[in-house]
Amino acid sequence: MTGGEVAGASPRTVAPALAIETRGLRKEYGEQVAVHDVTIAVPEGEVFGFLGPNGAG
């Protein structure tokens, strides 16, 4: 071991940068609520798809 290392300690991981992030998203069309309280985080380099019940994405 070198100075500053702790036996059995695992290296720290850095959270990846996010390409997309939303918290509590809500979308309405008139009085029709289309999306309510959606929270997602997609890291850079990830492939992500979001499909609704009718197949629209």
C-alpha positions in Angstrom: 0.0 0.0 0.0 1.0 3.6 -0.5 0.2 6.5 1.6 -3.5 7.5 1.7 -4.8 4.0 0.7 -7.0 2.0 3.1 -6.9 -1.8 3.1 -10.2 -3.2 1.8 -11.5 0.1 0.6 -13.1 0.2 -2.8 -12.2 3.0 -5.2 -14.7 5.9 -5.5 -16.9 5.9 -8.5 -17.9 9.1 -10.2 -21.5 9.5 -11.3 -21.7 9.7 -15.1 -22.7 13.0 -16.8 -26.4 13.1 -17.7 -27.6 13.6 -21.2 -31.2 14.1 -20.1 -32.7 14.6 -16.7 -36.2 15.7 -15.6 -37.9 15.6 -12.3 -41.6 15.8 -11.7 -42.5 16.5 -15.3 -46.1 17.2 -16.1 -47.7 17.9 -19.5 -51.4 18.8 -20.0 -53.4 19.4 -23.2 -56.2 21.6 -22.0 -57.7 19.8 -19.0 -56.3 16.4 -20.2 -53.2 15.4 -18.2 -50.9 13.4 -20.5 -47.9 13.0 -18.2 -47.8 13.4 -14.4 -44.8 13.4 -12.1 -42.3 11.7 -14.5 -38.7 11.6 -13.3 -35.9 10.2 -15.4 -32.1 10.5 -15.7 -30.3 9.2 -18.8 -26.5 9.1 -18.6 -24.4 10.1 -21.6 -23.8 7.2 -23.9 -27.0 5.3 -22.9 -29.7 4.4 -25.4 -33.2 5.0 -24.0 -36.7 4.6 -25.4 -40.0 5.7 -23.9 -43.2 4.3 -25.4 -46.7 5.0 -24.3 -49.6 2.5 -24.2 -50.5 3.2 -27.8 -46.9 2.7 -29.0 -46.1 6.4 -29.5 -42.8 7.5 -28.3 
